[in-house]
Amino acid sequence: MALMITDECINCDVCEPVCPNKAIYQGEMIFEINPSLCTECVGHFNEPQCVAICPVDCIPLNPDHLETREQLLQKYQTLTQEK
């Protein structure tokens, strides 16, 4: 699954720089996550870095983008090949 940022976000800007895939960006009101770039840090870290650093716990799994660990790893491999 990709992650998402809920409206509890306080725009503290700590999540954006820790995202290894550059999936987090400033949206119109709050930070947002591009699900096509989010791998939940699979391939980079053992846990999602944005979730680990978020001070208000506003980054849950996105139920609209269900992916297995294997799919996330494949996405990671595709993204890192493009760089």
N, C-alpha and C positions, 0 to 999 in steps of 0.2 A: 504494500500500500504506500501511496505517497502520503505525506503529512499535510496538514493545513493549519493555518493560523486563524484563531477565532477572534471575535470582536472584543474579547477581554484584553487584547494586545494593547500595551501602553506605549508603543513606538519607542522603545528604549534603544533600539538599534544594536543589540548585542548578538542577535541571531544571524543577521545578514553576513557579517565578515567570517563567521565560522563554517558557513556552508561550503563544502568542497566542490560542489557542482554549480555554484552560483544560481541556485534555484530560488533563492529568497530575494525579493525586491520590494521597494516601497510602492504600495498600491495607492489608490486614491485616498483612502482613510487610514489604513493600517498596512503593515507588512503583509505580503502574500507569498505563497509558494507555487511555483510552476510545477505541476505534477509530472510533466514530461521530463523534467530535469531532476526531480527528487528521487533518490534511491534509498532514503532513510539512512544514508551514510554507509550502506552495504558496499563493501569493497574498499572503503576508506578507513572506517572506524568500527568498533564493536557496538556503538550505540549512536543514535542520531544526536549530533552535536548541538543542534538548535534546541532540542528538547532538554538536553543536559544543562544548558546555560540559561534557559528562559526563567526569569524571576517570577513570572505569574502563571506558569503552567497552562499556557494557552495554545499549545501545539499538539493536538491529538492526531490520530490516524484519520485519513480522509476516506469515509465510507464510499465515496463515489469513484475511488481509484484503488480497487482491490488488486493487489499483486502479491505473489508468493516471493519468498526469499530468492528462489531461483530466477524469477522474472526480474527482480531488483538487481541481481548480480549481472544478468544479461544486459540490462539497461546501463549499468555501471561500465561494463566492457565496451558497449557501443559508444557511450559518451567519452570514455578515455581514449578510444581509437580516433575520434574526431578531432581531438586536441592536437 
